[in-house]
Amino acid sequence: MDSDINEQELLDLESKYCSYGDTVHYIEPSKIFESCNGSWLYDLDGHPYLDMQMWYSAVNFGYRNKEIEAMYNEQFNRLPQLACQYLHKEKILLAMEIARETEKRFGIRGRVHFNVGGAQAIEDSIKLIRNYRGGKSLMFAFMGGYHGRTLGCSEITSSYRYRRRYGHFGNRAIFIPYPYCYRCFYGLKRETCNYECIKQFEKLFETEYYGIFDPKAGEAEFSAFYVEPLQATGGYIVPPSEYFAKLDKILKKYNILLVDDEIQMGFYRTGKLWALEHYGIKPDIVTFAKSLTNGLNPLSGLWAKEEMINPEVFPPGSTHSTFSSNPLGTAAGLATMQYMKQHDLEGSVKEKGRYLIGRLKVLQKRYNVIGDVDGLGLALRIEMTRSDGFTPDKALADKIVEEAIKGNIEICGKKYGLVLDIGGYYKNTFTLAPALTISYEEIDIFIELFEAVLKRCGV
Ligand SMILES: Cc1ncc(COP(=O)(O)O)c(C=O)c1O
């Protein structure tokens, strides 16, 4: 392998040998990075890029986090490989940590089950539900929700785009409007809506003719509702604080399980271990992945209530993947759990989030193309619009991303780049997920860089 290979040669090789189907090419050509540290990525020329999306929230605790890496390296040097049919202490201790921390928060005893990626954890949760509910396979999920791109996950992820070329595999969920109040599905205003969205959902159970519920049998045809406590890929949408408690009441009434997908919002992204904690309700299943290992090794999993997952009802081999509880992943996971216990993330994420959103609101006042700014903890959104402050402007958001990633924004004589990610229903929303370890100085640099890019884009 030629170590002197340059950027253009690498891109040429990519276009010849890499499938483009396994990822998304947001910008052409895609950027090649060489190293990372803290909140920063470095390109082949050593230029720094402030990362405000941290691998879709898979690296919450900063690149090359020393404390987490130390435990990972120790595992690497001792027991890096082991078939999952045998046990290693890191797997057991990690399951215990997650189960105990979850029990502390929700007061429910449960067990933890591992797999490799987020989608696989979701697939496992579907199996768990179908098994527990006698094969009942119909689910509710949210419009704008994202739960992965395997064939099964695509059925509960709202975008038809993910199913269009493949046909159906299992049962497509019924998609319910998420409380995206800035662009309310029912065209109402939060101050006066009186939770019309909740009323509309409950109405579905009013008569058998709406196709959801058999009042004579007292039974719903649907077994579970998949929720993201903050809608992630949908554009970091923060629901009104009472929404989930109201939804949960209906689900309990009709015996529908609540699956809390924490794959992107878990591990203190919003200032809590599980984002659902903000709403004072309890899940039946929690799915997690991404930052469980701080991005060091693929590992995902789920927590479920004892009655759903104990070995009597969900016996060995109910799911299996060769790498499911791999030693490097579980060691990184255990190190991440310890890191979260040893640092006051609840306090610091709340404070930094408040500071960042405050600075963004000031920018919003100055630039009428910033239609919405919102957030919880360090999960924040900036919605780019036309100058009316409402009409989505995808072209402007794309232009900003392209300028930001060029790596040539000058501050005090030094060149920087900015890593931004776009999400949202109209692909006009920056979904900000900075490292939870970001410093206040770095937040200030972000604001400076972002404003410089806005100016470059003629705003
Ligand atoms: C909420 C949520 N669920 C599931 C997934 C799928 O996870 P993965 O990409 O690891 O399969 C994602 C990925 O972005 C996600 O954000």
The ligand as an SDF file (V2000), in Angstrom:
LIG
                    3D

 16 16  0  0  0  0  0  0  0  0999 V2000
  -32.9450    6.8360   16.5220 C   0  0  0  0  0  0  0  0  0  0  0  0
  -32.1720    5.8590   15.6850 C   0  0  0  0  0  0  0  0  0  0  0  0
  -32.5230    4.5760   15.6650 N   0  0  0  0  0  0  0  0  0  0  0  0
  -31.8480    3.6720   14.9300 C   0  0  0  0  0  0  0  0  0  0  0  0
  -30.7630    4.0250   14.1670 C   0  0  0  0  0  0  0  0  0  0  0  0
  -30.0340    2.9970   13.3560 C   0  0  0  0  0  0  0  0  0  0  0  0
  -28.7600    2.7810   13.9000 O   0  0  0  0  0  0  0  0  0  0  0  0
  -27.5760    2.2140   12.9630 P   0  0  0  0  0  0  0  0  0  0  0  0
  -27.2570    3.2650   11.9730 O   0  0  0  0  0  0  0  0  0  0  0  0
  -26.4490    1.9380   13.9200 O   0  0  0  0  0  0  0  0  0  0  0  0
  -28.1020    0.9690   12.3410 O   0  0  0  0  0  0  0  0  0  0  0  0
  -30.3620    5.3570   14.1520 C   0  0  0  0  0  0  0  0  0  0  0  0
  -29.2180    5.8080   13.3280 C   0  0  0  0  0  0  0  0  0  0  0  0
  -29.0060    6.9560   13.0460 O   0  0  0  0  0  0  0  0  0  0  0  0
  -31.0770    6.3070   14.9290 C   0  0  0  0  0  0  0  0  0  0  0  0
  -30.7270    7.6050   14.9490 O   0  0  0  0  0  0  0  0  0  0  0  0
  1  2  1  0
  2  3  1  0
  2 15  2  0
  3  4  2  0
  4  5  1  0
  5  6  1  0
  5 12  2  0
  6  7  1  0
  7  8  1  0
  8  9  2  0
  8 10  1  0
  8 11  1  0
 12 13  1  0
 12 15  1  0
 13 14  2  0
 15 16  1  0
M  END
$$$$
